[in-house]
Amino acid sequence: LCYEQSLFEDGECFKRMAMVLRFLKQKGFIQEMELESDFEGKEWKKIIGERRIGLCLIDMDAFNAAVNRKSQAWSLKDEILLILNTQEIKLDGKYYILTNEHCEPYLSFDGGKLGGHLKLHIYGRLDCPSALRHLAKGHYKKNRVFFANEEKAVAAGFRPCAVCMQKKYIEWKNVNLEV
């Protein structure tokens, strides 16, 4: 994608890479630093301007370990590919990986309203006590997915959580578990 000459010329490749770097910073893999130099001279000032230069440091050990590891429902590699292939380019704000009605990840610039468990096909509020308890124990994170709304969760085949969405769960149970 980025090697096509037309994309590089109009800056789209640069913008996509900037999105990836911003996402990696959001995930904690990149640390930004500003350095001041005490070097003098015309050439140095031409390179860095007023004796300051910004650097981005990437924790390569953590990054390499996370690229293919599925510590979440979607690997870091999957998430980066989503950013590189998205139609919309946005260089400000946060990026979120949500789940669509086909149980596939997609990039969103708005956060999810509901969380879900990929294997159990359960969705609930982001503040669900049961989910938070499991997350604290480290049991839930690799199956955690997010939905933009309840319609997408239901369309993906997920059911409401019996803990945080009791009314919806009872309705679902009455319709789906009739004998």
C-alpha positions in Angstrom: 0.0 0.0 0.0 2.6 2.5 1.0 5.0 1.7 -1.8 2.6 2.9 -4.5 4.2 6.1 -5.9 0.8 8.0 -6.0 0.1 7.3 -2.3 3.6 8.5 -1.3 3.4 11.7 -3.4 0.1 12.9 -1.9 1.2 12.2 1.6 -1.3 9.4 2.3 1.4 6.9 3.2 2.9 9.3 5.6 -0.5 10.0 7.2 -1.2 6.3 7.6 2.2 5.7 9.2 1.5 8.7 11.5 -1.8 7.0 12.5 0.1 3.8 13.3 2.7 5.7 15.4 -0.1 7.5 17.3 -1.9 4.2 17.9 1.4 2.6 19.2 1.8 5.6 21.5 -1.8 5.2 22.7 -1.0 1.5 23.5 2.2 2.5 25.4 4.8 1.2 23.0 6.2 4.7 22.1 7.6 7.3 24.4 8.1 10.8 23.1 11.0 12.9 24.3 12.3 16.3 23.5 16.1 16.8 23.6 18.0 20.0 23.8 21.5 20.2 22.3 24.4 22.2 23.3 26.0 21.8 19.9 26.7 25.1 18.1 27.0 25.8 14.4 25.0 26.7 11.4 24.5 23.2 10.1 23.3 21.8 13.4 20.8 24.7 13.7 19.6 24.1 10.2 18.8 20.5 11.1 17.1 20.9 14.4 16.0 24.6 14.5 16.2 26.2 17.9 18.4 23.6 19.6 15.6 21.2 20.2 14.7 17.9 18.6 11.8 15.5 19.3 12.4 11.8 19.4 10.1 8.8 19.6 11.5 5.9 21.4 9.9 2.5 20.7 10.2 -0.3 23.2 11.2 -2.9 20.5 11.3 -5.9 22.9 7.7 -5.2 24.1 6.6 -4.4 20.5 8.1 -7.6 19.0 6.6 -9.7 21.8 3.1 -8.1 21.2 3.0 -8.2 17.4 1.8 -11.8 17.1 0.8 -12.6 20.6 -3.0 -12.7 21.1 -3.2 -11.2 24.5 -6.4 -9.6 23.3 -9.1 -10.7 21.0 -7.1 -9.2 18.1 -3.3 -9.2 17.9 -1.4 -6.0 17.6 -0.5 -7.0 14.1 -4.2 -7.3 13.2 -4.8 -3.8 14.7 -2.0 -2.2 12.8 -3.2 -3.7 9.6 -6.6 -2.3 10.2 -5.1 1.2 10.6 -3.0 0.8 7.5 -6.0 -0.3 5.4 -8.7 2.0 6.7 -10.4 4.3 4.2 -10.6 7.3 6.6 -7.5 9.0 7.7 -7.6 10.9 10.9 -4.5 12.2 12.7 -6.1 13.5 15.9 -8.0 11.7 18.7 -7.8 8.1 19.7 -8.3 4.9 17.7 -10.5 2.0 18.9 -10.8 -1.5 17.6 -14.5 -2.5 17.7 -16.3 -5.7 16.6 -18.8 -5.6 13.8 -21.9 -7.8 13.2 -19.7 -10.4 11.5 -17.5 -10.8 14.6 -14.6 -9.1 12.8 -12.6 -6.1 14.0 -12.8 -2.7 12.5 -11.2 0.7 13.2 -13.4 3.3 14.9 -12.6 6.9 16.0 -15.4 6.6 18.6 -15.0 4.3 21.6 -17.2 1.3 22.1 -20.3 1.5 24.3 -20.4 -2.2 25.3 -17.8 -4.9 26.1 -18.0 -8.5 25.2 -16.4 -11.9 25.6 -15.5 -13.4 22.2 -15.7 -17.1 23.2 -18.8 -16.9 25.4 -20.7 -14.5 23.1 -21.8 -12.4 26.0 -22.0 -8.6 25.9 -22.5 -6.1 28.7 -21.7 -2.6 30.1 -18.1 -1.5 30.3 -18.5 -1.2 34.1 -19.9 -4.7 34.6 -18.8 -6.0 38.0 -18.4 -9.6 36.7 -16.2 -8.5 33.7 -14.1 -6.2 35.9 -13.5 -9.0 38.4 -12.4 -11.3 35.6 -10.2 -8.6 34.0 -8.5 -8.0 37.4 -7.6 -11.7 37.6 -6.3 -11.6 34.1 -8.7 -14.2 32.7 -10.8 -12.0 30.4 -8.5 -9.7 28.4 -7.6 -12.1 25.5 -11.2 -12.6 24.7 -12.4 -9.0 25.3 -14.1 -7.2 22.4 -16.0 -4.0 22.1 -19.2 -3.0 20.3 -20.4 0.4 19.2 -23.9 -0.4 20.3 -26.3 -3.1 21.3 -27.5 -3.7 17.8 -24.0 -4.7 16.6 -23.6 -7.0 19.6 -26.9 -8.8 19.0 -26.2 -9.0 15.2 -22.8 -10.7 16.0 -24.7 -13.4 17.9 -23.9 -12.2 21.4 -26.4 -12.3 24.3 -26.8 -9.9 27.2 -24.9 -10.3 30.4 -27.0 -11.8 33.3 -25.1 -9.6 35.8 -25.1 -6.1 34.5 -28.0 -6.3 32.0 -30.5 -8.4 34.0 -33.7 -7.2 32.3 -32.3 -7.7 28.8 -30.9 -11.1 29.8 -34.3 -12.2 31.2 -36.0 -11.1 27.9 -33.4 -12.9 25.9 -33.7 -16.0 28.0 -37.5 -16.0 27.7 -37.3 -15.8 23.9 -34.3 -18.1 23.2 -34.7 -20.8 25.8 -38.4 -21.6 25.4 -39.0 -25.3 25.6 
